[in-house]
């Protein structure tokens, strides 16, 4: 017997539990038939059917609980609703979805992320969790599902990290393989798949020490018929593109040219366009004659709260695509139904249609993609950029708050690079931000009091990685080119160091590096800028060393204070291959320790394999930092 929806309380609509889902849909069908009342009816001026790309005039959307029960011409639904809301001047499109995002990059915990992105149209996110997973792998789902279970209207679909650890030459924070991925997928249907597979040498080379672990995670994902997301940076030749697709990896968000994107589309990959190249990519794909955009989506990837305040979230991507010449209807599809289909979430997201979450973005100008209101879970959650819903209070436990375990106070001597006895100079290995060359650089550096020295006249400074996981306070250090402070006795430190997220410090004196790193460790994460023995500015990320459980406005205010303090510092600069390395405050140093393709020689925390931390992650070769 079908339960009476008026008599049987529905289960929480948060985790896509199959039994709960069946009960919700049984109740919805009664509402659809007009046999049970609805909560409300929305009647926008027109509605975009994202499945066909066509606008529908004179439609009504019948909402029951958090879901849509009926969509059709005004007056066609035979039931009754508690309220009817007429919005004749607004245009309805589905809630936007982020096909690939590291929420950690906003530096907000999920409940505060919701308050930031929902007013900007984002109602659901596929969370690529190799950031948090690299800090506390076992708690991946506990963390990402907590806000939704506490009542947040933002739907977060976690993808546990494939890069945990990013390479076999890194350690700390956990280790994910076949069993872990299998259990994640069994634990919650909110898990959409496997986060971006980025260690191509590990996937393609059976001799690579990461090979078995990666293929274990891929196997568990394929067993569940879930999605294996990809990261194919630097993989541009046709044989490798074909091999990448043949491996069962479904997508890429690392294209640099439209031709590369077209080649990857032709190989069956789903492409996810990021903001830094979106305009050029859209224009290029249009020039190449792309007709079917159904396997294209817009990826947020990494975007801080500060950047979101400046330009928006995925709504910014949609606006840029429209400005680049893409039809608004197709641009909306690239942020709604396309990612939903790709991530196999079409039953819940991507359409204004029965059974889906009642997540609706109401525009007052389609061409400008200007958002007037956002509805999520059947409730109005924002007007303009003002968030109306309550932010649930989550008492994050110690496993989220106490993750930076250096284990001791660091000293200036920890950053000293000793010379061989009797040497007046030594040759040093040099890296620079976004150094993708097959060999590191070298320079002869002077020795003073038995230690190898920096050379600011040649843009050479010191960079260090501090193990934040073991409690042993191990430090790897070497010389880098063209980054960090030129101002004497100054250093910058941070706990975001993609993707392992050890601490890093870069400075013009060893004492300043120690002070900056200790300051970050004492805060349990964030940024610290020090000069002349004083802490000039800090930004606190007390959750996993990556995020804060505070409103976006608070973390943005701290970042603005850091930027102001940084204006008083002289920063080294050396042009790098990567065009996103710019003069001034070196914020992108947080990404300069990546170990995925196309990086080769990198600095990692000390390990038995690489005691000094300098390792080639494509083949495992190590090298002294001075000789």
Helices and strands as residue ranges (DSSP letters): H 18-32, E 38-49, E 54-57, E 59-64, E 67-73, E 81-94, E 96-101, G 103-106, H 110-117, G 118-120, E 122-129, H 130-135, G 137-139, H 140-149, E 155-160, H 178-187, E 193-197, H 200-204, H 211-223, E 227-230, H 238-246, E 251-252, H 258-266, E 270-274, G 275-277, H 278-287, E 296-299, H 305-311, H 314-323, H 328-333, H 337-342, E 360-365, E 370-376, E 379-383, E 386-387, H 398-401, G 412-415, E 425-432, E 441-448, E 451-452, G 456-458, E 460-466, E 475-481, E 490-494, E 503-507, H 510-523, E 526-531, E 534-540, H 552-566, G 587-591, E 601-603, E 614-616
